[in-house]
Amino acid sequence: MNEILTKREYELLQILSAENGYVSTEDLCTKMNISSRTLRDCVRGFRDGQGEKAGAFIESRPGQGYRLKIENKEKYYAFLKDMYETRNQSQYVIPGDPDGRVRYIIRVLLTEHAEIKTEVLSKTLYISRSTLAEDLKAVREQLAVYSLHLKTVPGKGIRIEGEEKDIRRAIAAYYFQDASFDAREVKAIVSAYFSEKDYQLISETVYTCLKENDYRIADDSFKNLIIHILIADQRIRDNTYIEDIDPEQQAELMKRREWKIAKEIYLKLSEGFNANVPESEICYATIHLIGKRMIQNEEEMILYPQTLNLMTKLLQRIQSEFSIDFTGDIELFSGFAMHLQSTLERAKYGLHVNNPILADIRQNHPTALDIAVFAADVISAETGLHIQENEIGFMALHFALAMERQKLQRKKRIAIICASGAGISKMIAHQFRKKFRDTAETIDTMSYYDLQNNPECDYDLILSTVPIYFKVTAPVIRINQIPNDTDYDKVEAAINADDNDLELLCSCFDPDLFFVRQVKTPEEAIRFLCAEMRRKYELSSDFEERVIAREKMSPTAIGNRIAFPHPNKLTAAETKAAVLKLPEKILWNGEKVQLVILASLQKEDNRIFRLFSGIMSDFISDRRLVDRLIESPDYMTLRECFNELNPARRAEEEDIFQ
């Protein structure tokens, strides 16, 4: 393994190479976004590591800064050439942060055929053996996602072991689907890893075969298929093949339309590659095609009876668990059924998908994601198939759209109270019917005394020209006898608020369950909050176990420094939450987290579940409010934050219970 510059050394060299004279310490630190101490370490690292080999060294002068002094031009330019070639071949410069180092180690191990000694890795990364040991723990955790593991060979070093299909999947993920790379870097990596001739040949061949067979896949899927075949080509040339497929599974695949297309692709490529492709490789390409097919309309897919039966069972179980009825949503049923059938096929053949918007789904659609996690549990129980997290994220989008449709379809029932007589009441009702005909199911008039005798009336909103001195179940908004724009704005805000009730929401939080405490791991945070919540409320005996199970299905670090752990099922008698502020951020599945909100969610009350999930989603998305709660982690601050997110409360200008 060639030694190359660290990322910071590479950046420093680039800056100094572009200048004729000295660059001040302040300017260098600003451009590199580092401290002066880190800059000194970086300079020392270059001098000790690559300085002699480079034929140049970094000179420092007090008051002036640093400059690059070239002592041997021939040696220096040879070093530059070698540096750029090495960088292109390895697809990265050595990173300085732990996450970057872990990805670097995995990339190196995936492409090395022999074992690598840990002392070589620590020297190359410029880190101590103890630091490397910590990094290797994270390496093992990330490899486990791909069913791979590290094997230590005494006297030789470490290497990655696992099935060939899993190794290829990891190569695709860490080289060509890494979120830390931008599009330009990915293009450079592809150019460095594969020959232009091979890339062009495979692209044209696949495109032609798909077109001739009228087989459509999305643009991203086309690129991923090309990468898969390119990786397969390289591994085949190294005599590394996909393991033999189960005979029954192979016989089933050979009946598929995709088998014919995959065989055509490899037949056309075999001349250019000058290599015989075994049937196991054609099977693997067939599986990729099955998982990538783009269904544009229902006529293109025949839904199996077992898929339809599973869909019916899923929607019934979701209704029972979340009290949300999707059974009448034809659009959800047909769209999700088609998606589910493709998901089941991918799960059956162990094919993984990339989901670039998973973090956004976690942050913006937490309720839909919880429903999808529950659905994945049901699917696994019914089919024995494991549904991976990226698939769960895509499933959540179907439920998010269905919930939006329900929100739009549900219109408000409004009552108007006016003490000035029936004529004025009817006039006001007519004004509001005209203004809110699209969002109000009905707008009735009602007397003050009728409301007093029936405070639990079946209305979503009450508009009153007089103060209401008793408590009613529906929100009350004071309006003028002749409604003006301010009145209309208040009513519109209340309608759009979807019955948000600040008091109901804040009752989920206990002032005694706000904590400031440093923990080292997500598990420690969960254990602490579960124990504290149990001191005040009755929780199921397996509450903590269910919270951990939910984390394993899909981590609850949902962005903006917040984690929102909760059980994988709604079993609590009431919705309650505890809040933990961490003085120092911790890593939570790769996300930096400083605020942990643990919730037990009530099963029977659909309204409070939606209210809680919805306002938590809005809160998490507002960095200003999150900053405020992190700065003052207490009940009153949280109440103020939620009040700002509650348009119905902002619309009210006075206390209606005088």
Secondary structure, 3 states (H helix, E strand, C coil): CCCCCEHHHHHHHHHHHCCCCCECHHHHHHHHCCCHHHHHHHHHHHHHHCHHHHCEEEEEECCCEEEEEECCHHHHHHHHHHHHHHHHHHCCCECCCHHHHHHHHHHHHHHCCCCECHHHHHHHHCCCHHHHHHHHHHHHHHHHCCCCEEEEECCCEEEEECCHHHHHHHHHHHHHCCCCCCHHHHHHHHHHHCCHHHHHHHHHHHHHHHHHCCCCECHHHHHHHHHHHHHHHHHHHCCCCCCCCCHHHHHHHCCCHHHHHHHHHHHHHHHHHCCCCCHHHHHHHHHHHHHHECCCCHHHCCCCHHHHHHHHHHHHHHHHHHCCCCCCCHHHHHHHHHHHHHHHHHHHCCCCCCCCCHHHHHHHCHHHHHHHHHHHHHHHHHHCCCCCHHHHHHHHHHHHHHHHHHHHHCCEEEEEECCCCHHHHHHHHHHHHHHCCCCEEEEEEECHHHHHHCCCCCCCEEEECCCCCCCCCCCEEECCCCCCHHHHHHHHHHHHCCCCCHHHHHCCEEEEEEEECCCCCHHHHHHHHHHHHHHHCCCCCCHHHHHHHHHHHCCCECCCCEECCCCCCCCECCCEEEEEEEEEEEEECCEEEEEEEEEECECCCHHHHHHHHHHHHHHHHCHHHHHHHHHCCCHHHHHHHHHHCCHHHHHCCCCCCC
